């Protein structure tokens, strides 16, 4: 019996070593130059935020720093930027921001689409079951557009959001109806269910995903926090998620969320597994399963800019990017 168990374990080890669920693609075919990235709070944050968090605001209030950021994003094919403007206040108003600095930020990123990321935690910041709360939340977003007409839209990220939650659908429908038609309604979405991470509270089934997509112009799928501890398994899951979300999304623009952060102390994320390398292996494999790139595919959504280092930027360019022609 012991010999049989040992033999089985050896066979499993060899099978895993021979398994290659990911793919390398270095010719830039999957880079449409319409990628996205989540930005930290400081770029639009108000003075009180810097004081509360004891942060130096000089970097974020410097037009030259903004210009350098914009140049880097353009080089890497970033079109959509999601600056953090969270969490909202319990009464529904979105987080306060610095108006003059936001206008300077929009000056420097004038050729990119700036879409503030708003929302918060259900039951702490967000009370989407309340019609009054939803109305104040929507009014606050409309006020943001009125103060900064050059904003391209808004991204809603409210968590946890259980698949099937109809209050969230009501919020999206009401927000879409209230927003100007030329503004983008983007959603930070959960990935599909997977047997490798059987926790339905952080996954959206096909029906709910499609219902959300009906109200959205763009979906950025958060394809991470899976608690997976094996690199090739994560690559396989990323490949499956890529195929599913692009198919389920139908006509809605889809961005594939890529993890670039180092929260090694939490159980739901291992940076040795959920990283830019394994994510791209899986995404390339998923995209290669299509005869041609789906019309609703837009590229990657990188989480996040403040966690990216030079090595990761270089890797992104080498293993995914299509450098701009001179």
C-alpha positions as CSV (number, residue, x, y, z in Angstrom):
1,X,0.0,0.0,0.0
2,X,2.8,2.4,0.9
3,X,4.5,1.6,-2.4
4,X,1.3,2.3,-4.3
5,X,0.9,5.7,-2.6
6,X,4.5,6.6,-3.3
7,X,4.2,5.6,-6.9
8,X,1.0,7.7,-7.2
9,X,2.7,10.7,-5.7
10,X,5.6,10.3,-8.1
11,X,3.2,10.1,-11.1
12,X,1.4,13.2,-9.9
13,X,4.6,15.1,-9.6
14,X,5.7,14.2,-13.1
15,X,2.2,14.9,-14.5
16,X,2.3,18.4,-13.0
17,X,5.8,19.0,-14.3
18,X,4.6,18.0,-17.8
19,X,1.5,20.2,-17.7
20,X,1.7,23.5,-19.4
21,X,-1.7,25.3,-19.2
22,X,-0.1,28.8,-19.9
23,X,1.3,30.2,-23.1
24,X,3.9,32.7,-24.1
25,X,3.0,35.4,-26.6
26,X,5.7,38.0,-27.3
27,X,4.6,39.5,-30.6
28,X,2.2,42.0,-29.1
29,X,-0.9,40.5,-30.8
30,X,-3.0,40.7,-27.7
31,X,-2.1,44.4,-26.9
32,X,-4.6,46.7,-28.4
33,X,-3.2,49.7,-26.7
34,X,-6.4,50.1,-24.8
35,X,-5.3,48.7,-21.4
36,X,-6.2,50.1,-18.0
37,X,-4.7,50.6,-14.6
38,X,-5.9,51.4,-11.1
39,X,-4.2,54.4,-9.5
40,X,-3.8,55.4,-5.9
41,X,-5.8,57.9,-4.0
42,X,-3.3,60.7,-3.9
43,X,-3.8,61.8,-7.5
44,X,-7.2,63.2,-6.7
45,X,-7.3,63.1,-2.9
46,X,-8.1,66.1,-0.8
47,X,-5.8,67.6,1.9
48,X,-7.6,65.9,4.7
49,X,-6.8,62.4,3.3
50,X,-3.1,63.2,3.3
51,X,-3.2,64.5,6.8
52,X,-5.2,61.5,8.1
53,X,-2.9,59.1,6.5
54,X,0.3,61.1,7.2
55,X,1.3,61.0,3.5
56,X,3.4,63.5,1.6
57,X,1.3,65.2,-1.0
58,X,4.1,66.9,-2.9
59,X,4.5,64.1,-5.4
60,X,0.8,64.1,-6.3
61,X,0.5,67.9,-6.5
62,X,3.4,68.2,-9.0
63,X,2.5,68.6,-12.7
64,X,5.9,67.2,-13.7
65,X,5.2,64.0,-11.8
66,X,1.8,63.8,-13.4
67,X,3.4,64.2,-16.8
68,X,5.9,61.4,-16.1
69,X,3.1,59.1,-15.0
70,X,1.2,59.9,-18.2
71,X,4.2,59.3,-20.4
72,X,4.8,55.9,-18.8
73,X,1.1,54.9,-19.1
74,X,1.1,55.9,-22.8
75,X,4.2,53.9,-23.5
76,X,2.6,50.8,-22.1
77,X,-0.6,51.2,-24.0
78,X,-2.7,52.3,-21.0
79,X,-5.8,54.2,-22.2
80,X,-8.1,54.0,-19.1
81,X,-7.0,55.1,-15.7
82,X,-9.0,54.5,-12.5
83,X,-7.9,56.9,-9.8
84,X,-9.1,55.8,-6.3
85,X,-11.8,58.1,-4.9
86,X,-13.0,55.7,-2.2
87,X,-14.6,54.9,0.1
88,X,-17.8,56.9,-0.1
89,X,-19.4,58.3,3.0
90,X,-22.2,56.4,4.7
91,X,-24.7,59.0,3.5
92,X,-23.9,58.2,-0.1
93,X,-21.6,61.0,-1.0
94,X,-18.4,59.9,-2.7
95,X,-15.0,60.6,-1.1
96,X,-13.8,64.2,-1.2
97,X,-11.2,65.2,-3.7
98,X,-9.1,68.2,-4.5
99,X,-10.7,70.1,-7.3
100,X,-7.8,72.3,-8.5
101,X,-5.4,69.4,-8.5
102,X,-7.9,67.2,-10.3
103,X,-8.0,69.7,-13.1
104,X,-4.2,69.8,-13.4
105,X,-4.3,66.0,-13.4
106,X,-6.8,66.1,-16.3
107,X,-4.5,68.6,-18.1
108,X,-1.6,66.2,-18.0
109,X,-3.6,63.1,-18.9
110,X,-5.7,64.8,-21.5
111,X,-5.3,62.1,-24.1
112,X,-6.2,59.3,-21.6
113,X,-9.6,58.4,-20.3
114,X,-9.8,59.2,-16.5
115,X,-12.5,57.2,-14.8
116,X,-12.6,57.7,-11.0
117,X,-13.0,54.5,-9.0
118,X,-15.8,55.0,-6.4
119,X,-17.6,52.8,-3.9
120,X,-16.8,51.0,-0.7
121,X,-17.8,48.2,1.6
122,X,-21.4,47.1,1.9
123,X,-22.8,47.8,5.3
124,X,-20.0,50.2,6.2
125,X,-19.9,52.7,3.4
126,X,-22.5,51.5,1.0
127,X,-26.2,50.8,1.7
128,X,-27.4,49.9,-1.7
129,X,-30.7,48.5,-0.4
130,X,-31.7,52.0,0.5
131,X,-33.3,54.0,-2.4
132,X,-32.3,57.2,-0.5
133,X,-28.7,56.1,-0.3
134,X,-28.6,55.2,-4.0
135,X,-30.1,58.6,-4.9
136,X,-27.4,60.5,-2.9
137,X,-24.6,58.3,-4.3
138,X,-25.8,59.0,-7.9
139,X,-26.2,62.7,-7.2
140,X,-22.7,62.9,-5.9
141,X,-21.4,61.2,-9.1
142,X,-23.3,63.7,-11.2
143,X,-21.9,66.5,-9.2
144,X,-18.4,65.2,-9.8
145,X,-19.1,65.2,-13.6
146,X,-20.4,68.8,-13.4
147,X,-17.2,70.0,-11.6
148,X,-14.9,68.1,-14.0
149,X,-16.6,67.7,-17.4
150,X,-13.4,66.1,-18.8
151,X,-13.8,63.0,-16.7
152,X,-14.6,60.1,-19.1
153,X,-16.8,58.3,-16.6
154,X,-16.9,56.5,-13.3
155,X,-16.1,53.0,-12.1
156,X,-18.3,51.4,-9.4
157,X,-16.6,49.0,-7.0
158,X,-18.8,47.9,-4.1
159,X,-17.8,44.8,-2.2
160,X,-18.7,42.2,-1.1
161,X,-21.2,41.8,-3.9
162,X,-22.9,38.4,-3.9
163,X,-24.0,37.0,-7.3
164,X,-27.7,37.7,-7.8
165,X,-27.9,40.9,-5.7
166,X,-30.8,42.8,-7.2
167,X,-30.1,46.0,-5.2
168,X,-26.8,46.4,-7.1
169,X,-28.6,45.9,-10.4
170,X,-31.1,48.6,-9.4
171,X,-28.2,50.9,-8.5
172,X,-26.6,50.3,-11.9
173,X,-29.8,50.9,-13.8
174,X,-30.6,54.1,-12.0
175,X,-27.0,55.3,-12.4
176,X,-26.9,54.5,-16.1
177,X,-30.2,56.4,-16.6
178,X,-29.0,59.4,-14.7
179,X,-25.5,59.6,-16.3
180,X,-24.8,61.6,-19.5
181,X,-24.7,59.2,-22.4
182,X,-21.2,60.2,-23.3
183,X,-19.8,59.1,-19.9
184,X,-18.5,55.5,-19.4
185,X,-20.1,53.4,-16.6
186,X,-17.4,50.9,-15.7
187,X,-17.8,48.1,-13.2
188,X,-15.1,46.3,-11.1
189,X,-16.5,42.8,-11.3
190,X,-15.9,39.5,-9.6
191,X,-14.6,36.6,-11.8
192,X,-16.7,33.4,-12.6
193,X,-17.0,30.5,-10.2
194,X,-14.2,27.9,-10.1
195,X,-13.9,24.6,-8.4
196,X,-10.4,25.7,-7.3
197,X,-11.9,28.5,-5.1
198,X,-15.5,27.4,-4.0
199,X,-16.6,30.6,-2.3
200,X,-19.7,32.0,-4.1
201,X,-19.6,35.3,-2.2
202,X,-16.7,36.4,-4.4
203,X,-17.7,35.0,-7.8
204,X,-20.4,35.9,-10.2
205,X,-22.4,33.3,-12.1
206,X,-23.1,33.6,-15.8
207,X,-26.6,35.0,-15.5
208,X,-25.7,37.7,-13.0
209,X,-22.6,38.6,-14.9
210,X,-24.8,39.1,-18.0
211,X,-27.3,41.2,-16.0
212,X,-24.6,43.5,-14.8
213,X,-23.2,43.8,-18.3
214,X,-26.5,45.0,-19.6
215,X,-26.2,48.1,-17.5
216,X,-22.5,48.7,-18.1
217,X,-20.3,50.2,-20.8
218,X,-17.2,48.5,-19.5
219,X,-16.3,45.7,-17.1
220,X,-12.9,45.3,-15.4
221,X,-12.8,41.8,-14.0
222,X,-10.8,41.3,-10.8
223,X,-9.1,38.0,-11.7
224,X,-7.3,37.5,-8.5
225,X,-7.7,36.9,-4.7
226,X,-8.4,33.2,-5.6
227,X,-6.4,31.7,-2.6
228,X,-4.8,29.3,-5.2
229,X,-1.4,28.1,-4.1
230,X,-0.1,26.4,-7.3
231,X,1.1,28.5,-10.2
232,X,0.0,26.3,-13.0
233,X,-3.5,25.9,-11.5
234,X,-3.8,29.7,-11.4
235,X,-2.7,29.9,-15.0
236,X,-5.4,27.3,-15.9
237,X,-8.0,29.3,-14.0
238,X,-7.0,32.6,-15.7
239,X,-7.3,30.9,-19.1
240,X,-10.8,29.7,-18.3
241,X,-11.8,33.0,-16.8
242,X,-10.6,34.9,-19.9
243,X,-12.7,32.8,-22.2
244,X,-15.8,32.9,-19.9
245,X,-15.9,36.7,-19.2
246,X,-15.3,37.6,-22.8
247,X,-18.1,35.2,-24.0
248,X,-20.5,36.2,-21.2
249,X,-19.9,39.9,-21.7
250,X,-21.3,39.9,-25.2
251,X,-21.2,43.6,-26.4
252,X,-19.8,45.1,-23.2
253,X,-16.2,46.1,-23.2
254,X,-14.1,43.8,-21.1
255,X,-10.8,44.4,-19.3
256,X,-8.9,41.5,-17.8
257,X,-7.7,42.3,-14.3
258,X,-4.1,41.4,-13.6
259,X,-2.7,41.2,-10.0
260,X,0.5,43.1,-9.2
261,X,0.6,43.5,-5.4
262,X,2.3,41.8,-2.5
263,X,-0.3,41.2,0.2
264,X,1.5,38.0,1.4
265,X,-0.1,38.0,4.8
266,X,-3.7,37.3,3.6
267,X,-5.0,33.8,3.0
268,X,-6.8,34.8,-0.3
269,X,-3.7,35.9,-2.1
270,X,-0.2,34.5,-2.7
271,X,2.1,36.9,-4.6
272,X,4.2,33.9,-5.7
273,X,1.2,32.6,-7.5
274,X,-1.0,35.5,-8.4
275,X,1.5,37.8,-10.2
276,X,1.9,39.4,-13.6
277,X,3.8,36.4,-15.0
278,X,1.3,33.7,-14.2
279,X,-1.6,36.0,-15.0
280,X,-0.3,36.7,-18.5
281,X,0.5,33.0,-19.1
282,X,-3.2,32.2,-18.4
283,X,-4.6,35.2,-20.3
284,X,-2.5,34.4,-23.4
285,X,-3.7,30.8,-23.3
286,X,-7.3,31.9,-23.0
287,X,-7.1,34.4,-25.9
288,X,-5.5,31.9,-28.1
289,X,-8.6,29.7,-27.8
290,X,-10.5,32.2,-29.9
291,X,-10.2,32.2,-33.7
292,X,-9.8,35.9,-33.5
293,X,-9.9,38.4,-30.6
294,X,-13.4,39.0,-29.5
295,X,-14.8,42.4,-30.4
296,X,-15.5,43.3,-26.8
297,X,-11.9,42.6,-25.7
298,X,-10.0,45.7,-24.7
299,X,-6.9,44.4,-22.9
300,X,-5.5,44.3,-19.3
301,X,-6.5,46.2,-16.2
302,X,-3.4,46.3,-14.0
303,X,-3.9,46.3,-10.2
304,X,-2.2,48.4,-9.3
305,X,0.1,51.3,-10.4
306,X,1.4,51.9,-6.9
307,X,2.6,48.3,-6.6
308,X,4.4,48.2,-10.0
309,X,8.2,48.3,-10.0
310,X,10.5,48.8,-13.0
311,X,11.0,45.1,-13.4
312,X,7.3,44.4,-13.6
313,X,6.8,47.3,-16.1
314,X,9.6,45.7,-18.3
315,X,8.0,42.3,-18.0
316,X,4.7,43.7,-19.1
317,X,6.2,45.3,-22.1
318,X,8.3,42.3,-23.1
319,X,5.6,39.6,-22.5
320,X,2.5,41.5,-23.6
321,X,3.2,44.9,-25.0
322,X,3.2,46.3,-28.5
323,X,5.5,49.3,-28.4
324,X,4.2,52.5,-30.1
325,X,5.8,53.0,-33.5
326,X,7.9,56.1,-33.9
